[in-house]
Structures are given as C-alpha cells and as structure tokens.
C-alpha cells in the first residue's frame, strides 16, 4: 500500500504557513521542497502523497507537464496547485493536467485543506496489514484479533 506525505513545493513559505494555519496541530507535518525535482523524489518515496505545488508565470508549462507525469506515474498521489491571481485564466489548463484543486489566494485555503484531509484520511497507516485495513472498513472496526 502506498505511503503518503503532505508535500508543499514552493519557493517561499507563504502557502506552507497558510496551510499549517488551516490544518492545525492534528495533521502530520508538512514536508517542504523548493523544486519540482526534489518534490518528485519525495513522491517517489511516498507514492500516495498529496502535493501542493506553486505555479508561477515562469514555470507554468513545466508545472503542467509535471502534473501529467505525476498522474501517470503515481496514480495514488494527488496534486493541488497554488498560484497568483494573474494566472486565473490558466486554472482549467492546470486542472486538465491533473490538479484536483487550484487556489489563488492564501485566504482561500479552506477547500484545499478539506481535500487534503480527505486524501490523508483515506490512506492507511504505513504499518497496517491488509487484514487490518479491511477490518477497519467494517462498521464495527477496532483491532483485529487473530
């Protein structure tokens, strides 16, 4: 079963700060990367990850290609794009490339946080056996004895 991390790929830390504020203390730590290559390595090590990637005018084409490649190579991973308002006309290009959400303001992180939480909740704990994962999905859940 793929392991999952919450990864933020951005040059500055403004989106990381906004996401931390929205997530609170009950979620695992955000892993920060500063380049798409470094982010790719982290996703390769944790193929069920949720990635928040910053898109700028200068890397729009590169991010779109990266998203397509991510969807093809790591079907369990999800990616959202964060950007500046000037790139709003490119939202559907980014969604078609594979972004599950696109945000243009750090004040608009509510929907992104909900999507991220839902993705992480769907991922099993790293050391959970298949038997325990199936048992957990039963209405009565709990620890499997046997």
Backbone as JSON, one array per atom type, in Angstrom:
{
  "sequence": "XXXXXXXXXXXXXXXXXXXXXXXXXXXXXXXXXXXXXXXXXXXXXXXXXXXXXXXXXXXXXXXXXXXXXXXXXXXXXXXXXXXXXXXXXXXXXXXXXXXXXXXXXXXXXXXXXXXXXXXXXXXXXXXXXXXXXXXXXXXXXXXXXX",
  "N": [[0.85, -1.18, 0.0], [0.61, 2.23, -0.84], [2.62, 4.73, 0.73], [1.94, 7.86, 2.36], [2.54, 11.35, 2.27], [2.29, 14.79, 3.18], [3.11, 17.16, 0.99], [4.67, 20.2, 0.2], [5.55, 22.2, -2.42], [7.26, 24.9, -3.03], [8.74, 28.14, -3.63], [8.84, 30.25, -1.77], [7.63, 30.51, 1.64], [4.99, 31.08, 2.0], [2.56, 29.75, 1.34], [2.85, 27.37, 2.73], [2.78, 28.28, 5.38], [0.13, 29.26, 5.45], [-1.29, 26.87, 4.99], [-0.53, 25.34, 7.23], [-1.74, 26.82, 9.24], [-4.42, 26.41, 8.55], [-4.63, 23.62, 8.78], [-4.04, 23.03, 11.43], [-3.0, 21.42, 14.51], [-3.51, 18.71, 14.41], [-2.79, 17.22, 12.2], [-0.33, 15.38, 10.26], [3.1, 16.46, 9.88], [3.96, 18.96, 7.47], [5.85, 18.41, 4.6], [8.41, 20.18, 3.15], [9.53, 21.23, -0.05], [11.72, 22.73, -2.45], [11.92, 22.61, -5.17], [10.67, 21.2, -8.25], [11.93, 18.84, -8.98], [13.03, 17.9, -6.53], [10.66, 17.54, -5.18], [9.49, 15.54, -6.73], [11.18, 13.39, -6.12], [10.49, 12.98, -3.43], [7.8, 12.23, -3.69], [8.16, 9.88, -5.13], [9.28, 8.3, -3.15], [7.17, 8.21, -1.44], [4.48, 7.26, -2.58], [1.7, 7.72, -2.31], [1.19, 10.3, -1.76], [0.02, 13.69, -1.05], [0.36, 16.51, -2.89], [1.14, 19.93, -2.86], [1.68, 22.27, -5.15], [3.46, 25.1, -6.22], [2.67, 27.39, -8.76], [4.0, 29.52, -11.11], [4.2, 32.31, -13.42], [6.56, 31.89, -14.76], [7.02, 29.15, -14.62], [4.84, 27.77, -15.56], [4.31, 26.05, -17.82], [6.11, 23.98, -17.27], [5.11, 23.06, -14.79], [2.57, 22.13, -15.59], [3.29, 19.99, -17.3], [4.6, 18.42, -15.39], [2.51, 17.76, -13.65], [0.93, 16.11, -15.32], [2.7, 14.0, -15.73], [2.96, 13.12, -13.08], [0.37, 12.13, -12.49], [0.28, 9.97, -14.26], [2.45, 8.34, -13.48], [2.22, 7.99, -10.67], [-0.53, 6.96, -9.6], [-1.89, 6.99, -7.15], [-1.22, 9.31, -5.92], [-2.03, 12.75, -5.29], [-2.44, 16.08, -6.5], [-2.46, 19.55, -5.88], [-2.67, 22.9, -7.03], [-1.17, 25.99, -6.29], [-1.25, 29.47, -6.73], [-0.78, 32.78, -8.18], [-3.18, 35.44, -8.55], [-3.03, 36.43, -11.15], [-2.73, 34.27, -12.82], [-5.19, 33.08, -13.06], [-6.68, 32.7, -15.5], [-5.52, 30.36, -16.4], [-6.43, 28.27, -14.93], [-8.09, 26.03, -15.71], [-6.47, 24.71, -17.51], [-4.49, 23.76, -15.77], [-6.06, 22.12, -14.15], [-6.91, 20.21, -16.04], [-4.47, 19.09, -16.55], [-4.09, 17.66, -14.27], [-4.43, 18.66, -11.68], [-6.18, 18.58, -8.63], [-7.29, 20.64, -7.34], [-7.21, 24.21, -7.47], [-5.81, 27.09, -6.16], [-5.81, 30.61, -5.58], [-5.22, 32.46, -3.65], [-3.87, 32.92, -0.42], [-5.77, 33.16, 1.45], [-7.76, 31.53, 0.67], [-7.65, 28.86, 1.49], [-9.33, 27.02, 2.7], [-11.05, 25.09, 1.16], [-8.94, 23.62, 0.0], [-7.61, 22.57, 2.24], [-9.64, 20.87, 3.21], [-9.81, 18.98, 1.1], [-7.23, 17.92, 1.21], [-7.19, 16.81, 3.82], [-9.18, 14.84, 3.49], [-7.96, 13.18, 1.59], [-5.68, 12.29, 3.03], [-6.92, 10.97, 5.15], [-7.98, 8.8, 3.87], [-5.82, 7.24, 3.33], [-4.01, 4.38, 4.39], [-2.48, 3.66, 7.59], [1.1, 3.51, 7.7], [2.21, 0.98, 8.59], [0.15, -0.83, 8.58], [-1.49, -3.89, 8.26], [-2.9, -5.7, 5.46], [-5.09, -7.22, 6.22], [-5.85, -5.87, 8.6], [-6.49, -3.38, 7.5], [-8.76, -4.02, 5.96], [-10.44, -4.92, 8.0], [-10.73, -2.55, 9.46], [-12.44, -1.15, 7.83], [-14.89, -2.25, 8.2], [-18.16, -1.88, 9.68], [-18.03, -2.05, 12.49], [-15.34, -1.89, 13.07], [-12.23, -1.39, 14.86], [-9.6, -3.25, 16.6], [-8.1, -6.01, 14.98], [-8.35, -9.29, 16.02], [-6.54, -11.96, 15.76]],
  "CA": [[0.0, 0.0, 0.0], [1.48, 3.4, -0.91], [2.68, 5.62, 1.89], [1.51, 9.21, 1.99], [3.03, 12.53, 2.98], [1.77, 16.07, 2.68], [4.3, 17.83, 0.46], [4.45, 21.52, -0.38], [6.66, 22.58, -3.29], [7.18, 26.33, -3.32], [9.99, 28.88, -3.4], [8.71, 30.96, -0.49], [6.91, 29.67, 2.59], [3.69, 31.68, 2.31], [1.49, 28.76, 1.27], [3.08, 26.44, 3.83], [2.26, 28.94, 6.58], [-1.33, 29.28, 5.35], [-1.79, 25.5, 5.16], [-0.35, 24.96, 8.64], [-2.79, 27.51, 9.99], [-5.69, 25.73, 8.27], [-4.61, 22.22, 9.22], [-3.94, 22.91, 12.88], [-2.0, 20.5, 15.07], [-3.91, 17.31, 14.36], [-2.34, 16.55, 10.97], [1.12, 15.18, 10.2], [3.93, 17.59, 9.46], [4.12, 19.23, 6.04], [7.21, 18.29, 4.09], [8.63, 21.27, 2.21], [10.59, 21.14, -1.06], [11.88, 24.01, -3.15], [11.97, 22.41, -6.62], [9.85, 20.08, -8.74], [12.76, 17.62, -8.94], [13.06, 17.43, -5.14], [9.3, 17.1, -4.88], [9.32, 14.26, -7.41], [11.89, 12.37, -5.33], [9.69, 12.71, -2.24], [6.62, 11.47, -4.11], [8.63, 8.54, -5.48], [9.48, 7.6, -1.89], [5.86, 8.17, -0.75], [3.63, 7.38, -3.77], [0.31, 8.08, -2.06], [1.24, 11.64, -1.18], [-0.74, 14.83, -1.54], [1.34, 17.56, -3.19], [0.69, 21.28, -3.17], [2.78, 22.81, -5.94], [3.3, 26.51, -6.6], [2.81, 27.66, -10.18], [4.28, 30.92, -11.44], [4.24, 32.53, -14.87], [7.82, 31.38, -15.29], [7.1, 27.69, -14.64], [3.51, 27.24, -15.88], [4.4, 24.91, -18.73], [6.81, 22.91, -16.55], [4.19, 22.51, -13.79], [1.54, 21.37, -16.31], [3.9, 18.71, -17.71], [4.9, 17.69, -14.16], [1.24, 17.21, -13.17], [0.57, 14.99, -16.22], [3.63, 12.91, -15.42], [2.63, 12.64, -11.74], [-0.85, 11.31, -12.59], [0.59, 8.74, -14.98], [3.43, 7.52, -12.75], [1.78, 7.73, -9.3], [-1.98, 7.14, -9.6], [-2.4, 7.22, -5.8], [-0.86, 10.66, -5.48], [-2.89, 13.85, -5.73], [-1.74, 17.37, -6.5], [-3.2, 20.81, -5.98], [-1.8, 23.99, -7.47], [-1.37, 27.31, -5.69], [-0.69, 30.44, -7.66], [-1.19, 34.17, -8.02], [-4.42, 35.75, -9.28], [-2.74, 36.68, -12.56], [-2.79, 33.02, -13.58], [-6.55, 32.52, -13.03], [-7.11, 32.17, -16.81], [-4.89, 29.06, -16.64], [-6.94, 27.28, -13.96], [-8.57, 24.8, -16.33], [-5.29, 24.02, -18.05], [-3.87, 23.06, -14.65], [-6.98, 21.04, -13.75], [-6.83, 19.17, -17.07], [-3.16, 18.45, -16.41], [-4.15, 16.74, -13.14], [-4.64, 19.3, -10.38], [-7.5, 18.34, -8.05], [-7.76, 21.94, -6.85], [-6.32, 25.34, -7.77], [-6.11, 28.24, -5.28], [-5.1, 31.82, -6.0], [-5.0, 33.34, -2.51], [-3.64, 32.18, 0.83], [-7.01, 33.24, 2.23], [-8.69, 30.55, 0.09], [-7.12, 27.51, 1.74], [-10.35, 26.13, 3.28], [-11.33, 23.92, 0.31], [-7.71, 22.84, -0.17], [-7.41, 21.83, 3.49], [-10.63, 19.78, 3.25], [-9.39, 17.95, 0.14], [-6.01, 17.32, 1.75], [-7.6, 15.97, 4.96], [-9.9, 13.68, 2.96], [-6.97, 12.29, 0.97], [-4.84, 11.68, 4.06], [-7.76, 10.06, 5.94], [-8.21, 7.6, 3.06], [-4.59, 6.47, 3.24], [-3.8, 3.56, 5.59], [-1.25, 3.88, 8.35], [2.17, 2.82, 6.97], [2.49, -0.39, 9.01], [-1.11, -1.54, 8.73], [-1.59, -5.06, 7.39], [-4.08, -5.72, 4.6], [-6.18, -7.75, 7.04], [-6.29, -4.8, 9.49], [-7.12, -2.35, 6.67], [-10.11, -4.49, 5.64], [-11.18, -4.93, 9.26], [-11.03, -1.16, 9.81], [-13.53, -0.66, 6.98], [-16.15, -2.82, 8.67], [-18.87, -0.9, 10.51], [-17.66, -2.11, 13.91], [-13.92, -1.52, 13.14], [-11.45, -1.84, 16.01], [-8.41, -4.07, 16.38], [-8.34, -7.38, 14.54], [-7.79, -10.27, 16.96], [-6.45, -13.27, 15.17]],
  "C": [[0.9, 1.24, 0.0], [1.45, 4.22, 0.38], [2.37, 7.04, 1.42], [2.17, 10.25, 2.88], [2.29, 13.73, 2.42], [3.0, 16.88, 2.28], [3.91, 19.17, -0.14], [5.71, 21.89, -1.14], [6.49, 24.04, -3.67], [8.52, 27.0, -3.0], [9.97, 29.62, -2.07], [8.01, 30.02, 0.49], [5.5, 30.17, 2.85], [2.54, 30.68, 2.27], [1.63, 27.73, 2.38], [2.51, 27.01, 5.13], [0.73, 28.92, 6.58], [-1.93, 27.89, 5.56], [-1.64, 25.03, 6.6], [-1.44, 25.58, 9.5], [-4.13, 26.79, 9.79], [-5.76, 24.31, 8.79], [-4.61, 22.07, 10.73], [-2.91, 21.87, 13.28], [-2.32, 19.03, 14.89], [-3.47, 16.56, 13.11], [-0.83, 16.36, 11.01], [1.83, 16.41, 9.64], [3.97, 17.71, 7.94], [5.59, 19.09, 5.68], [7.39, 19.36, 3.02], [9.76, 20.93, 1.24], [10.62, 22.46, -1.81], [11.95, 23.86, -4.67], [11.08, 21.22, -7.0], [10.63, 18.77, -8.72], [12.81, 17.04, -7.53], [11.7, 16.89, -4.73], [9.04, 15.72, -5.5], [9.99, 13.14, -6.62], [11.09, 12.0, -4.07], [8.44, 11.9, -2.58], [7.02, 10.04, -4.47], [8.83, 7.69, -4.22], [8.17, 7.39, -1.13], [4.76, 8.31, -1.8], [2.16, 7.69, -3.54], [0.17, 9.5, -1.56], [0.26, 12.62, -1.8], [0.25, 15.97, -1.68], [0.63, 18.87, -3.46], [1.87, 21.94, -3.87], [2.47, 24.24, -6.38], [3.55, 26.67, -8.1], [2.97, 29.16, -10.39], [4.22, 31.08, -12.96], [5.46, 31.88, -15.49], [7.89, 29.86, -15.36], [5.76, 27.02, -14.99], [3.58, 25.99, -16.75], [5.07, 23.72, -18.03], [5.88, 22.25, -15.51], [3.11, 21.67, -14.47], [2.08, 20.01, -16.76], [4.15, 17.81, -16.49], [3.63, 17.03, -13.61], [0.8, 16.01, -14.01], [1.42, 13.77, -15.89], [3.3, 12.28, -14.06], [1.42, 11.71, -11.79], [-0.57, 9.97, -13.25], [1.47, 7.8, -14.15], [2.95, 7.11, -11.36], [0.27, 7.94, -9.18], [-2.59, 7.37, -8.21], [-2.1, 8.6, -5.26], [-1.87, 11.67, -6.01], [-2.1, 15.14, -5.64], [-2.74, 18.51, -6.62], [-2.2, 21.87, -6.37], [-2.19, 25.26, -6.73], [-0.64, 28.31, -6.57], [-1.14, 31.85, -7.31], [-2.42, 34.42, -8.9], [-4.19, 35.97, -10.78], [-2.81, 35.44, -13.43], [-4.18, 32.36, -13.54], [-7.03, 32.02, -14.4], [-6.54, 30.78, -17.12], [-5.42, 27.96, -15.73], [-7.33, 25.97, -14.63], [-7.47, 24.03, -17.04], [-4.65, 23.18, -16.95], [-4.75, 21.91, -14.16], [-6.93, 19.89, -14.76], [-5.5, 18.42, -17.0], [-3.13, 17.51, -15.21], [-4.35, 17.35, -11.78], [-6.06, 19.02, -9.88], [-8.11, 19.63, -7.52], [-6.74, 23.0, -7.25], [-6.76, 26.51, -6.89], [-5.24, 29.42, -5.69], [-4.86, 32.81, -4.86], [-4.79, 32.5, -1.26], [-4.85, 32.26, 1.75], [-8.06, 32.24, 1.74], [-8.24, 29.12, 0.34], [-8.15, 26.54, 2.3], [-10.66, 24.92, 2.43], [-10.1, 23.02, 0.13], [-7.44, 21.99, 1.08], [-8.39, 20.67, 3.59], [-10.25, 18.64, 2.31], [-8.17, 17.2, 0.67], [-6.35, 16.37, 2.91], [-8.29, 14.69, 4.47], [-8.93, 12.68, 2.34], [-6.17, 11.55, 2.03], [-5.65, 10.68, 4.9], [-7.99, 8.74, 5.19], [-6.98, 6.71, 2.97], [-4.39, 5.66, 4.51], [-2.53, 3.98, 6.32], [-0.15, 3.03, 7.72], [2.38, 1.36, 7.35], [1.22, -1.22, 9.19], [-1.17, -2.71, 7.74], [-2.86, -4.96, 6.55], [-5.29, -6.2, 5.4], [-6.74, -6.66, 7.95], [-6.99, -3.69, 8.71], [-8.56, -2.74, 6.34], [-10.99, -4.48, 6.89], [-11.62, -3.52, 9.65], [-12.2, -0.6, 9.01], [-14.89, -1.23, 7.37], [-16.83, -1.84, 9.62], [-18.45, -0.9, 11.98], [-16.18, -1.83, 14.13], [-13.18, -2.13, 14.32], [-10.25, -2.67, 15.61], [-8.82, -5.47, 15.94], [-7.64, -8.32, 15.51], [-7.7, -11.61, 16.24], [-5.65, -13.37, 13.99]]
}
